Amino acid sequence: MNHIISIHDLERSEIDSILDEAAIIQALQYNDTALKGKILALLFFEPSTRTRMSFDAAMARLGGTSIGIDSVEASSMAKGETLADTVRVVSGYADAIVLRHPKEGAARLASEFSTVPVINAGDGAGQHPSQTLLDLYTIRQSMPLDDIQVGLLGDLRYGRTAHSLAHALSLYGVTIHTISPKGLELPSAILEELTRAGTQVVEHDDVSGIISSLDVLYVTRIQRERFPDSASYFQVASSYRITPELLSGVKQRLIVLHPLPRLDEIDPRVDLLPHARYFEQSRNGIPVRMAMLQKVMI
């Protein structure tokens, strides 16, 4: 059974295969009845716009049908049912499950009780493999993935998208530059894992000193709820704001990515620059998730 719980579950060759298939799909060379008669269950126990809707759209474009739950309150978990029992039941209704859950490890647990493939759509501060695949796909549209310089900016302690992406990048010989507020650095366990994989990780506390060397700047939201007061948050958030002025001396091929939603970390004026790829990145969720659904359901 082909669960996709973590980017760790995929070899580089499998990642490349999914990205290759996504490119074929994006060129409109796909079978729009490939998943006809199949049902996808979307179990989202945490808010989502892009991930949920793009999986739904991906299933529809392949001729399949989606059913779903949008909150704990809308499910029997509100009555005390365990996630394990919910998954046991739902796997009897569908041919695959996409799960988003606030607790790290929930998707791995679900895979142990499901009789159909499970795709992790984000579990707490853990993993978000489909986001990572579309991030890689977006980078690959602009440049080869091998041996590039990538900056990860923002909340790297709790940001699951950054965790997944960092591991995936380690498969391509990338140099990773981390830029984060004090206390929100990349967890030591992930740093150790990257080091063991032979990945060079360079830590910074100021983006302006490194941005001219980067090929990719991956921006994440700094989460206000992690700070003791608003003043502390705004002091940090304002120091990590991406503006046209900051980007004035960067490489021509630099691309700026963001998993969205954004708050104030990217000035809206950046949207008009050729470096801005975050809305294209979001659109790429459709072909990438179509490729993922085909991988686990065919």
DRENLO-577586 format. One record per residue (C-alpha): residue number from 1; residue in three letters; x, y, z. Coordinates in steps of 0.05 Angstrom, whole numbers, plus 5000, padded with zeros to 4 digits. Layout:
// residues N
REC   num   residuo     px     py     pz
REC   NUM       ALA      X      Y      Z
...
// end
This chain:
// residues 298
REC   num   residuo     px     py     pz
REC     1       MET   5000   5000   5000
REC     2       ASN   5029   5067   4979
REC     3       HIS   5021   5114   5038
REC     4       ILE   5055   5182   5033
REC     5       ILE   5063   5204   5105
REC     6       SER   5131   5239   5103
REC     7       ILE   5178   5262   5050
REC     8       HIS   5225   5211   5083
REC     9       ASP   5181   5157   5053
REC    10       LEU   5203   5176   4982
REC    11       GLU   5270   5162   4949
REC    12       ARG   5299   5216   4904
REC    13       SER   5279   5173   4843
REC    14       GLU   5207   5171   4867
REC    15       ILE   5206   5246   4879
REC    16       ASP   5233   5258   4809
REC    17       SER   5181   5210   4780
REC    18       ILE   5124   5249   4813
REC    19       LEU   5152   5315   4789
REC    20       ASP   5160   5288   4718
REC    21       GLU   5088   5263   4719
REC    22       ALA   5065   5331   4744
REC    23       ALA   5099   5364   4686
REC    24       ILE   5064   5318   4637
REC    25       ILE   4998   5333   4671
REC    26       GLN   5010   5408   4669
REC    27       ALA   5020   5401   4594
REC    28       LEU   4949   5373   4592
REC    29       GLN   4973   5305   4572
REC    30       TYR   4935   5262   4621
REC    31       ASN   4876   5216   4625
REC    32       ASP   4817   5254   4654
REC    33       THR   4782   5189   4671
REC    34       ALA   4843   5157   4705
REC    35       LEU   4807   5156   4773
REC    36       LYS   4735   5149   4748
REC    37       GLY   4695   5110   4799
REC    38       LYS   4746   5123   4854
REC    39       ILE   4729   5161   4918
REC    40       LEU   4777   5205   4958
REC    41       ALA   4763   5220   5031
REC    42       LEU   4787   5289   5054
REC    43       LEU   4793   5289   5130
REC    44       PHE   4814   5359   5151
REC    45       PHE   4814   5371   5226
REC    46       GLU   4852   5436   5218
REC    47       PRO   4836   5497   5174
REC    48       SER   4859   5494   5102
REC    49       THR   4843   5530   5037
REC    50       ARG   4897   5511   4985
REC    51       THR   4912   5440   5006
REC    52       ARG   4841   5418   5014
REC    53       MET   4814   5452   4951
REC    54       SER   4872   5430   4908
REC    55       PHE   4865   5357   4928
REC    56       ASP   4790   5363   4914
REC    57       ALA   4804   5395   4846
REC    58       ALA   4859   5345   4830
REC    59       MET   4811   5287   4842
REC    60       ALA   4757   5320   4800
REC    61       ARG   4805   5331   4741
REC    62       LEU   4822   5257   4742
REC    63       GLY   4748   5238   4739
REC    64       GLY   4741   5217   4812
REC    65       THR   4696   5239   4870
REC    66       SER   4713   5269   4938
REC    67       ILE   4677   5264   5004
REC    68       GLY   4701   5299   5067
REC    69       ILE   4701   5328   5137
REC    70       ASP   4723   5399   5150
REC    71       SER   4730   5399   5226
REC    72       VAL   4729   5357   5289
REC    73       GLU   4662   5388   5306
REC    74       ALA   4632   5361   5242
REC    75       SER   4654   5289   5257
REC    76       SER   4641   5235   5309
REC    77       MET   4707   5254   5340
REC    78       ALA   4666   5310   5373
REC    79       LYS   4630   5253   5409
REC    80       GLY   4696   5222   5432
REC    81       GLU   4711   5175   5375
REC    82       THR   4785   5162   5367
REC    83       LEU   4823   5179   5304
REC    84       ALA   4839   5106   5295
REC    85       ASP   4765   5087   5293
REC    86       THR   4748   5145   5248
REC    87       VAL   4801   5122   5199
REC    88       ARG   4778   5049   5203
REC    89       VAL   4707   5071   5185
REC    90       VAL   4726   5121   5130
REC    91       SER   4774   5073   5096
REC    92       GLY   4713   5030   5084
REC    93       TYR   4680   5086   5045
REC    94       ALA   4738   5111   5001
REC    95       ASP   4796   5088   4959
REC    96       ALA   4846   5136   4992
REC    97       ILE   4848   5185   5050
REC    98       VAL   4880   5254   5054
REC    99       LEU   4888   5274   5127
REC   100       ARG   4905   5340   5160
REC   101       HIS   4910   5339   5236
REC   102       PRO   4937   5386   5289
REC   103       LYS   4977   5331   5325
REC   104       GLU   5045   5310   5299
REC   105       GLY   5046   5236   5284
REC   106       ALA   4971   5232   5269
REC   107       ALA   4980   5213   5196
REC   108       ARG   5029   5157   5214
REC   109       LEU   4978   5131   5264
REC   110       ALA   4923   5135   5213
REC   111       SER   4964   5094   5163
REC   112       GLU   4969   5038   5214
REC   113       PHE   4893   5031   5218
REC   114       SER   4873   5048   5146
REC   115       THR   4858   4994   5094
REC   116       VAL   4870   5045   5038
REC   117       PRO   4929   5092   5022
REC   118       VAL   4936   5153   5068
REC   119       ILE   4968   5219   5045
REC   120       ASN   4991   5266   5100
REC   121       ALA   4965   5337   5086
REC   122       GLY   5000   5365   5148
REC   123       ASP   5006   5339   5219
REC   124       GLY   5021   5392   5271
REC   125       ALA   5094   5414   5267
REC   126       GLY   5112   5349   5232
REC   127       GLN   5110   5338   5157
REC   128       HIS   5073   5364   5096
REC   129       PRO   5099   5321   5037
REC   130       SER   5051   5346   4984
REC   131       GLN   5071   5418   4997
REC   132       THR   5144   5398   4992
REC   133       LEU   5133   5364   4925
REC   134       LEU   5099   5425   4896
REC   135       ASP   5155   5469   4925
REC   136       LEU   5207   5426   4890
REC   137       TYR   5166   5427   4826
REC   138       THR   5163   5503   4827
REC   139       ILE   5238   5509   4837
REC   140       ARG   5251   5459   4781
REC   141       GLN   5210   5501   4733
REC   142       SER   5262   5556   4741
REC   143       MET   5328   5518   4752
REC   144       PRO   5358   5450   4764
REC   145       LEU   5349   5427   4836
REC   146       ASP   5421   5404   4845
REC   147       ASP   5473   5446   4882
REC   148       ILE   5433   5510   4890
REC   149       GLN   5433   5559   4948
REC   150       VAL   5366   5559   4986
REC   151       GLY   5347   5606   5043
REC   152       LEU   5293   5584   5093
REC   153       LEU   5265   5645   5127
REC   154       GLY   5216   5653   5185
REC   155       ASP   5189   5604   5237
REC   156       LEU   5233   5543   5226
REC   157       ARG   5219   5511   5293
REC   158       TYR   5145   5498   5282
REC   159       GLY   5139   5507   5207
REC   160       ARG   5125   5437   5179
REC   161       THR   5134   5460   5107
REC   162       ALA   5205   5481   5122
REC   163       HIS   5220   5415   5157
REC   164       SER   5196   5373   5098
REC   165       LEU   5230   5417   5047
REC   166       ALA   5297   5417   5083
REC   167       HIS   5299   5341   5081
REC   168       ALA   5279   5337   5008
REC   169       LEU   5332   5389   4989
REC   170       SER   5385   5346   5023
REC   171       LEU   5375   5294   4968
REC   172       TYR   5398   5345   4916
REC   173       GLY   5464   5370   4946
REC   174       VAL   5433   5438   4963
REC   175       THR   5466   5487   5011
REC   176       ILE   5413   5509   5061
REC   177       HIS   5415   5578   5094
REC   178       THR   5369   5585   5154
REC   179       ILE   5345   5654   5176
REC   180       SER   5300   5656   5237
REC   181       PRO   5284   5694   5301
REC   182       LYS   5317   5671   5365
REC   183       GLY   5278   5612   5393
REC   184       LEU   5248   5594   5326
REC   185       GLU   5309   5562   5295
REC   186       LEU   5307   5496   5257
REC   187       PRO   5302   5440   5310
REC   188       SER   5368   5409   5329
REC   189       ALA   5343   5339   5309
REC   190       ILE   5331   5363   5238
REC   191       LEU   5398   5399   5236
REC   192       GLU   5433   5334   5258
REC   193       GLU   5395   5294   5206
REC   194       LEU   5416   5343   5151
REC   195       THR   5488   5341   5174
REC   196       ARG   5488   5265   5173
REC   197       ALA   5462   5268   5102
REC   198       GLY   5522   5312   5083
REC   199       THR   5481   5375   5074
REC   200       GLN   5514   5441   5089
REC   201       VAL   5470   5484   5134
REC   202       VAL   5491   5556   5149
REC   203       GLU   5453   5594   5203
REC   204       HIS   5440   5669   5198
REC   205       ASP   5401   5720   5239
REC   206       ASP   5394   5772   5184
REC   207       VAL   5368   5759   5113
REC   208       SER   5401   5821   5083
REC   209       GLY   5471   5792   5092
REC   210       ILE   5457   5729   5052
REC   211       ILE   5402   5745   5002
REC   212       SER   5448   5765   4945
REC   213       SER   5477   5694   4945
REC   214       LEU   5411   5657   4942
REC   215       ASP   5377   5622   4884
REC   216       VAL   5313   5609   4924
REC   217       LEU   5284   5646   4984
REC   218       TYR   5231   5605   5019
REC   219       VAL   5191   5651   5066
REC   220       THR   5146   5625   5121
REC   221       ARG   5097   5660   5166
REC   222       ILE   5124   5679   5235
REC   223       GLN   5069   5656   5281
REC   224       ARG   5045   5711   5328
REC   225       GLU   5019   5660   5378
REC   226       ARG   5091   5639   5394
REC   227       PHE   5108   5707   5424
REC   228       PRO   5092   5731   5495
REC   229       ASP   5064   5798   5472
REC   230       SER   5047   5836   5408
REC   231       ALA   5106   5884   5415
REC   232       SER   5155   5826   5414
REC   233       TYR   5121   5796   5354
REC   234       PHE   5121   5860   5313
REC   235       GLN   5194   5875   5329
REC   236       VAL   5214   5807   5301
REC   237       ALA   5164   5806   5243
REC   238       SER   5185   5874   5217
REC   239       SER   5258   5851   5213
REC   240       TYR   5239   5793   5167
REC   241       ARG   5197   5832   5117
REC   242       ILE   5213   5820   5043
REC   243       THR   5209   5885   5004
REC   244       PRO   5228   5907   4933
REC   245       GLU   5285   5947   4964
REC   246       LEU   5313   5884   4997
REC   247       LEU   5310   5848   4930
REC   248       SER   5345   5903   4891
REC   249       GLY   5413   5869   4890
REC   250       VAL   5395   5795   4884
REC   251       LYS   5411   5745   4830
REC   252       GLN   5368   5752   4768
REC   253       ARG   5344   5681   4774
REC   254       LEU   5325   5686   4848
REC   255       ILE   5254   5662   4862
REC   256       VAL   5215   5678   4925
REC   257       LEU   5168   5623   4950
REC   258       HIS   5117   5621   5006
REC   259       PRO   5070   5564   5025
REC   260       LEU   5016   5616   5041
REC   261       PRO   4976   5644   5075
REC   262       ARG   5021   5705   5084
REC   263       LEU   5011   5762   5133
REC   264       ASP   5061   5819   5131
REC   265       GLU   5125   5780   5115
REC   266       ILE   5123   5796   5041
REC   267       ASP   5107   5867   5018
REC   268       PRO   5050   5864   4966
REC   269       ARG   5095   5906   4920
REC   270       VAL   5138   5843   4912
REC   271       ASP   5080   5809   4876
REC   272       LEU   5096   5850   4814
REC   273       LEU   5169   5829   4811
REC   274       PRO   5193   5770   4768
REC   275       HIS   5223   5738   4831
REC   276       ALA   5153   5727   4861
REC   277       ARG   5130   5655   4848
REC   278       TYR   5085   5641   4908
REC   279       PHE   5019   5645   4871
REC   280       GLU   5047   5602   4815
REC   281       GLN   5072   5555   4870
REC   282       SER   5000   5550   4897
REC   283       ARG   4973   5534   4827
REC   284       ASN   5024   5480   4820
REC   285       GLY   4988   5442   4875
REC   286       ILE   4939   5417   4824
REC   287       PRO   4985   5378   4776
REC   288       VAL   5030   5354   4834
REC   289       ARG   4972   5328   4874
REC   290       MET   4942   5296   4812
REC   291       ALA   5008   5259   4804
REC   292       MET   5007   5238   4877
REC   293       LEU   4935   5213   4873
REC   294       GLN   4952   5171   4812
REC   295       LYS   5013   5143   4848
REC   296       VAL   4973   5117   4908
REC   297       MET   4907   5099   4874
REC   298       ILE   4927   5065   4809
// end
